[in-house]
Amino acid sequence: MKKLLSSVALGVFLATAAVAAEPVPANLRETALELFKPLPSTIPAVRDNKITPEKIKLGKALFFDPRMSASGVFSCNSCHNLATGGDDNLETSIGHGWQKGPRNSPTALNAVFNIAQFWDGRAEDLKAQAKGPVQAGVEMANTPDNVIATLKSMPDYVTWFKEAFPEEADPVTFDNFAKAIEAYEATLITPAPFDAYLNGDEDALSVKAKQGLDLFMDKGCASCHAGINVGGEGYYPFGLIERPGAEVLPENDKGRFAVTNTADDSYVFRAAPLRNIAVTAPYFHSGKVWDLKQAVAIMGTSQLGEELNDGEVDLIVAFLDTLTGKMPDVSYPVLPAETAATPRPISVITKAD
């Protein structure tokens, strides 16, 4: 028995050594820089919304405040939990009246770098995205008027809006609500070992991770998952080569088709940004896959038309692990207290006639 175990251990060692001995191209980093960009060292600028410390402070409060929902239960952080990778780690999110949403919640981390927001790209930026869940009946089920009434009922919020938008006579507006949240979300950037590597630190990635990066580019994964967010920059059919089964790709969700009403956009989705992918399971817009290795294998067959072997999947996952970044310091804000004028929570689900 001891001799058998020794033989098995030797076999594992030799297999591991063989993987480690695979050559890494000398120009790997230069090739990577043609496809990817490191995160910036400062907060990025956003269109039509100058980011200031006052806006960030206000946006942070709004991001964590459950009173922005009709029930007083759900905040932005409920579905984009900054303690769990910027998402809720659920198949699909739970919203107003404990309703189950239709899609998996994308991470809020580094979302400022996406070409558009939501899986179907229906929101052009984080400002537009911030308005959507607040009004969605299955999510926060609120109205702009009720949000503004809630904010104006609390003197501290009125003061914070004046500080964030000093040039406006009446700054407590739904547009400014969204701008403040966008300003805060623009700070949610997570520099990772991959960024250090792109910036010149060859030791930031292990040999196995470098082999995975080489495979990621060579197999064609970077055709969709490239740029600063390693994805999030374009729209592609899910099932380009082989359509996954309905358990992964539900037939009743046609993706971007609902936005454009164009037949060619059926089952087309924004390529998922892969930063922090190792901590944001479950995967895909359906949230049906919980294992990252399985997700990589599915992408191989569905998008590349290639059956990746276990060793190749392991190497690609080793690379993906290097996209897990350092979280910015997040402290829970102390929120303004309600007053007699603050609208009361409503938990009942109301349906349109």
PAMARPA-14541 format. One line per field, with one value per residue (C-alpha): residue in one letter; x, y, z. Coordinates in steps of 0.5 Angstrom, whole numbers. Example, Ala and Ser with C-alpha at 12.3 -4.5 7.8 and 13.67 -1.06 7.14 Angstrom:
resn	a|s .
x	25|27 .
y	-9|-2 .
z	16|14 .
//
This chain:
resn	m|k|k|l|l|s|s|v|a|l|g|v|f|l|a|t|a|a|v|a|a|e|p|v|p|a|n|l|r|e|t|a|l|e|l|f|k|p|l|p|s|t|i|p|a|v|r|d|n|k|i|t|p|e|k|i|k|l|g|k|a|l|f|f|d|p|r|m|s|a|s|g|v|f|s|c|n|s|c|h|n|l|a|t|g|g|d|d|n|l|e|t|s|i|g|h|g|w|q|k|g|p|r|n|s|p|t|a|l|n|a|v|f|n|i|a|q|f|w|d|g|r|a|e|d|l|k|a|q|a|k|g|p|v|q|a|g|v|e|m|a|n|t|p|d|n|v|i|a|t|l|k|s|m|p|d|y|v|t|w|f|k|e|a|f|p|e|e|a|d|p|v|t|f|d|n|f|a|k|a|i|e|a|y|e|a|t|l|i|t|p|a|p|f|d|a|y|l|n|g|d|e|d|a|l|s|v|k|a|k|q|g|l|d|l|f|m|d|k|g|c|a|s|c|h|a|g|i|n|v|g|g|e|g|y|y|p|f|g|l|i|e|r|p|g|a|e|v|l|p|e|n|d|k|g|r|f|a|v|t|n|t|a|d|d|s|y|v|f|r|a|a|p|l|r|n|i|a|v|t|a|p|y|f|h|s|g|k|v|w|d|l|k|q|a|v|a|i|m|g|t|s|q|l|g|e|e|l|n|d|g|e|v|d|l|i|v|a|f|l|d|t|l|t|g|k|m|p|d|v|s|y|p|v|l|p|a|e|t|a|a|t|p|r|p|i|s|v|i|t|k|a|d .
x	0|6|9|3|1|9|7|1|5|10|6|2|9|11|5|5|12|11|5|10|16|11|15|12|13|18|14|7|7|8|2|-2|-2|-4|-11|-11|-10|-9|-13|-12|-9|-14|-21|-24|-27|-35|-39|-43|-42|-35|-33|-32|-31|-38|-41|-38|-40|-47|-47|-44|-50|-55|-52|-53|-59|-65|-70|-69|-74|-81|-81|-75|-71|-67|-61|-56|-52|-57|-56|-49|-46|-39|-37|-38|-35|-40|-46|-51|-48|-55|-58|-62|-63|-69|-73|-79|-84|-79|-80|-74|-71|-70|-62|-56|-54|-47|-42|-41|-34|-30|-37|-35|-31|-36|-39|-46|-50|-54|-53|-57|-53|-60|-57|-52|-48|-48|-53|-58|-57|-58|-65|-67|-67|-70|-77|-77|-83|-79|-73|-74|-81|-80|-82|-78|-83|-83|-75|-75|-80|-76|-69|-73|-76|-69|-65|-58|-59|-62|-55|-51|-54|-53|-46|-45|-49|-48|-49|-57|-62|-66|-61|-65|-67|-67|-62|-57|-59|-57|-50|-48|-49|-45|-39|-39|-39|-33|-29|-30|-24|-20|-13|-10|-4|-6|-5|2|4|1|5|12|12|14|13|6|4|6|8|2|-2|2|1|-7|-6|-3|-8|-13|-11|-9|-16|-19|-22|-20|-24|-29|-26|-21|-20|-19|-25|-23|-30|-36|-34|-38|-44|-44|-49|-49|-48|-44|-42|-46|-52|-52|-58|-64|-61|-56|-59|-66|-71|-75|-69|-67|-62|-61|-67|-71|-67|-66|-72|-67|-67|-60|-59|-63|-59|-54|-51|-46|-39|-38|-33|-28|-25|-26|-30|-27|-31|-38|-41|-46|-44|-48|-54|-58|-54|-54|-47|-43|-37|-32|-28|-35|-36|-30|-31|-38|-35|-30|-35|-41|-36|-30|-32|-27|-27|-22|-19|-18|-11|-13|-19|-14|-9|-14|-18|-11|-10|-17|-15|-10|-16|-19|-17|-16|-22|-22|-23|-31|-34|-41|-44|-48|-55|-60|-65|-73|-77|-85|-85|-81|-86|-87|-85|-90|-88|-95|-94|-98|-100|-101|-108 .
y	0|5|3|5|11|13|12|16|22|21|21|27|31|29|32|38|39|38|43|48|46|49|55|62|66|71|77|75|82|86|81|82|90|90|87|89|96|96|100|107|110|115|116|116|122|120|124|130|129|132|128|131|129|132|128|121|122|123|118|113|115|113|107|104|107|102|108|109|103|103|98|101|94|94|99|99|95|89|87|89|88|91|85|80|82|87|83|78|71|69|66|72|78|78|85|88|83|78|77|74|78|75|76|75|81|84|86|94|94|97|98|105|102|98|100|100|97|91|85|88|94|98|104|108|109|109|115|111|105|108|110|103|99|104|104|97|93|87|91|97|99|106|112|118|123|118|118|126|126|122|125|132|130|129|136|132|130|137|140|134|135|143|141|136|141|148|151|149|153|146|141|135|132|125|126|129|123|118|123|122|114|114|119|114|108|111|110|102|100|94|94|86|82|83|90|90|85|89|95|91|87|80|77|79|73|65|61|58|64|66|60|61|68|65|60|66|70|64|60|67|68|75|77|78|79|85|92|95|91|84|84|89|93|89|85|78|72|67|60|63|56|52|54|52|48|52|51|56|60|60|61|66|71|74|79|85|84|87|93|94|89|87|79|79|81|75|72|77|80|84|80|80|84|78|83|79|73|68|72|73|66|64|66|68|72|66|65|58|56|56|53|57|52|49|56|56|50|52|58|54|50|55|61|58|51|48|42|45|39|40|42|48|50|50|54|59|59|61|67|69|69|74|79|79|86|90|93|100|102|101|104|103|111|114|116|121|120|120|125|126|128|122|117|110|104|100|92|90|89|93|91|95|95 .
z	0|2|-5|-9|-5|-7|-14|-14|-11|-16|-21|-19|-18|-25|-28|-24|-26|-33|-33|-29|-34|-40|-43|-42|-49|-47|-50|-46|-43|-49|-52|-46|-47|-54|-51|-44|-40|-33|-28|-27|-20|-20|-20|-27|-30|-32|-37|-35|-28|-25|-19|-12|-5|-3|-9|-7|1|-1|-6|-1|4|-2|-4|3|5|4|5|-3|-3|-2|3|7|6|0|-2|-8|-3|-2|-9|-10|-3|-3|2|-2|-9|-11|-12|-8|-9|-11|-18|-19|-14|-9|-9|-7|-3|-4|-11|-15|-21|-28|-28|-24|-21|-24|-19|-18|-17|-23|-27|-29|-34|-38|-44|-42|-35|-35|-38|-44|-44|-43|-39|-42|-36|-28|-28|-32|-28|-21|-23|-26|-20|-16|-20|-22|-19|-18|-14|-10|-13|-11|-15|-17|-13|-7|-7|-7|-2|3|2|3|9|12|14|13|6|4|7|3|-3|-3|-1|-7|-12|-10|-16|-16|-13|-11|-12|-9|-15|-18|-23|-18|-14|-20|-21|-13|-14|-20|-17|-11|-15|-19|-13|-13|-17|-15|-17|-18|-19|-26|-26|-23|-28|-34|-30|-31|-25|-28|-21|-20|-24|-22|-28|-28|-28|-34|-38|-37|-39|-45|-46|-45|-51|-55|-55|-57|-50|-50|-57|-52|-45|-47|-45|-38|-35|-38|-42|-41|-48|-53|-54|-57|-58|-52|-56|-62|-64|-59|-56|-48|-46|-43|-36|-37|-43|-41|-48|-45|-44|-51|-48|-52|-57|-52|-52|-60|-62|-68|-69|-70|-62|-60|-54|-55|-48|-46|-45|-37|-34|-31|-26|-19|-23|-17|-12|-16|-17|-19|-27|-33|-34|-31|-25|-26|-26|-19|-21|-24|-28|-30|-33|-37|-40|-42|-45|-49|-52|-53|-55|-58|-61|-57|-51|-46|-42|-35|-35|-40|-35|-29|-32|-35|-28|-25|-29|-27|-20|-21|-23|-16|-13|-7|-5|-3|4|6|12|13|13|19|15|17|22|19|21|22|14|12|8|11|8|4|3|-1|-8|-12|-20|-25|-28 .
//
